[in-house]
Amino acid sequence: MTAELDDREGVFTQRRASFPSHLGLKTPSIMKGVVMQFRQSILLTVALLVMSLGFFCGAEATTIKAGHATVSWTGQGVIDDLGDGDRIFRGTITGAILVKHLPVGSAPAQIHKGKMDCQAILHISETQEGPKTGVCIIKTHEDKDLAYVEIRCVGVKGECKGEMTWAWGKGGFKGISGTTPFVAGIYIEQGKAGRIHGSAHWPEMTYTLP
C-alpha cells in the first residue's frame, strides 16, 4: 500500500501498488519517495492552519469606549396607584442622549448626540426599591445608525442602578453587543396626569462591535 495526494479531490487516498521483481525496483527507494511526498503535504497543511488561525485572530471583536453619556427624558403614559406609596408607570419615554468622548492625546473632547425612544414599565416608590425595565431604540447620525437596547435597574424613585444591554443594531451599530452600567433618576410631574421625567448617566458607556 502507498499513500499519494489526489490533486482533483484534494484529499489523501490509498491505492494499491505492486512491484514485480523482474522490473528491478527496490522497495526502499519507493518508500523514500512516498515519505517525501507525505512530508510535503504535512508542511502544506500546517502552513494553511497557521494562516487560518491568523485570519480568525484578526477578526476578534473590538470593545468601544464611547465615553461619559447622559440623557434627559420625559415620559407619557398611565400611572397606577397601588397604595402605600407604590406606583407603576406604563408608557413611552423619549430624550436626547449626549456622549462626551475624549480622544487620545491632547485633542479637545467631542460631543456626540443621539435620540432615545423607549417603552417602559417602572415601579416608582418613595421608600421601597423596585424594578424598572424598558426597551429602547437609540438613533444617531441622522438615523443612519440604529441600536436596540434593553434597560433594567432597581432602586427608589430618586436613584436606580442597573445595566443597559446592547441587543441589536444596524448601520454603524451592526453586530453590536455588550452590557454597560448606568444610574437613573425618575420623578412624577405633579398636576400632570401620566407625566414623568428623569435623567440617566453612564460613567463609561461601552459596547462591542465585530
N, C-alpha and C positions, 0 to 999 in steps of 0.2 A: 504494500500500500504506500502511496506517496501523496503529499498534500500540495496543491497548487492553487493560485489565485485565478478565478474565472472573471475576466475583465467585463464580460457582458452583464453579469449578475451582481458583481461587486461583493461576493461572498466567498468564503472558503468552502471548497468541495473536496471530496476524496475520490480519487479514481484509482482503479486497479492498473498496475503496470507489471508486465512480465519481462524478464531479461534472459532471453535464450543464451545459453552458454556459448553457442557457436559464434555469436557476434563479438565476443571478447570484451563485453562491458563488465566493468568491475563495480560491484555494489557500493563500496566506499566512495567512489567518485560521484556516483549518482546521489548518494545521501548528502554529500558535501554541498552539491548544488541546491538540493531541497532545503537544507539548513540555511543557506544564504538567502534563498527566496523568502523563507519564513521570517528570518531576522529583519529583512527589509520591510515586510508587511507589518511587523510589530512596531518598528520605528515610525512608520507612517500613521498607524493607529494612535500611538502615544502623542504624536505631533498634533493630530486633529483633536484629540481630547484636551490638550493644553490650550489650543486656540478656542475651543468651545467654552472652557472654563473662564477664560479671559473675557469672552463676549458677555457671559452672564454676570460676571462680577461688575462689568462696566454698566450693566442695566439695573443696578440696585436703586431702590427708591431714595429720594432726597428729601430731607426734613427742612422745611422753610420756616425761618424765624421772622414772622411778619413785623413784630414789634408790639408796642402797647396799643390796645384798642379800647374804644369807648363807644357806647350807643345811648342816646336819649330817646325814649319811645313813649307813645301813648297807646292806650288800649280802649276798645269799644266792644261791649258785649252784654252779658247778663251776669248779675251778681246775686247769688243765692245766699240768704242769711240763714245759717244753720244754728244760730243761738250760741250763747256763751262766748261771744266774740269771734266765732269761726265763720268765715265766708268763703265761697267758691266763685271764682271768676271763670267764665267760659266765653271766649271771643277771639278777636283779632288784635294783634299788636304790630305797629309799624314804627319805624325810626330810621335815622341816618347813622351809619357806623363810620367812625373815623379811626384810621390806623396810622400811628406815628412810627415810621421806620427810620432807624439810624444806620446810614450806610457805613461801610468800613472806612476808617481813616478820619479825616477832618471835614468831610463833606457835610453840608447842613442837613438837618432832618427833613424827611419827606412825609407829607400827609396824603394818605390815600383815602378816598371817600367811596362809600357804597350805600346801598339800600337794603333794609332788612324787613321782611314781611313774615309774620308768624301766625299760626293758630295755636292757642294756648289754653290750658286748664291750670288754674293757680289756686292753691289753698292760701288764704290770707288770714292771719291771726295776729293780734297784738302781743300775745304771750306764748302761744304754742307753736312749736316748729311743725311745718307741714310741707308736703311735696309740691313741687311746681314743675310742669312739663310743657314742652312745646316743640313744634316742628316749624322750621323757618327756611325761607329762600333768601340767600344773600346774592345781590347783583352788583357788579362793578363794571367799569369801562363801558358805559352806555349800554348796559345789559348784555354785553357780549360774553362776559364771564359770569357763570352762574354756579352756585353751590347750594346743596340741600343739606341742612344740619338738623340735629336733634339736641335739644337742651333739657337738662334735668338739674334741679337744685333742691336743697332742703333748708328751711330757715323760717324765722318770723318775718313780719311784714317789712321791717327796715333793712334786713340783710339776709341774703340767700346765697349759699355757697354750693357750687356744683361744677359740672363739666358740660362742654359742648362737643358733640361728636360729628365730624365731617362724614357724611354718608354717601354722597354722590356729587358729581359735578360735570360741567361741560365747558367748552372754550378753554380758557387758561386754567380752569379748575378740573379739567378732565382727569379722572382717575384719582381724585383727591381722597384722602383718608386721614385718620388720626383723631386724637382727643386732646382738648385743651381746657384747663380750668378757668373759671370766671366767678365773679361776685356780682350780685344784683340787688337792687332795692325796689320795692313796689309800694305804691301809695294810692289809696282810693280818693278820687276827687269828690269833695263834699258838695252836695246840691246838684250833682250831675249824674243822673241815673246811668249805671253801666259803664261809667268812665273811670279809668285808672291811668296812672302814669308812673314812670320809673326810669331807671338807668342801669347799665351793666358795664363792667370793665374787665378786660383780660390783661393781667400784668405782662404776659408774654404770649401773644397769640401764635400758635404754631400749627402746621399741617404738613402732610407728606404728599409728594407728587411722584409718579413713576418716572 
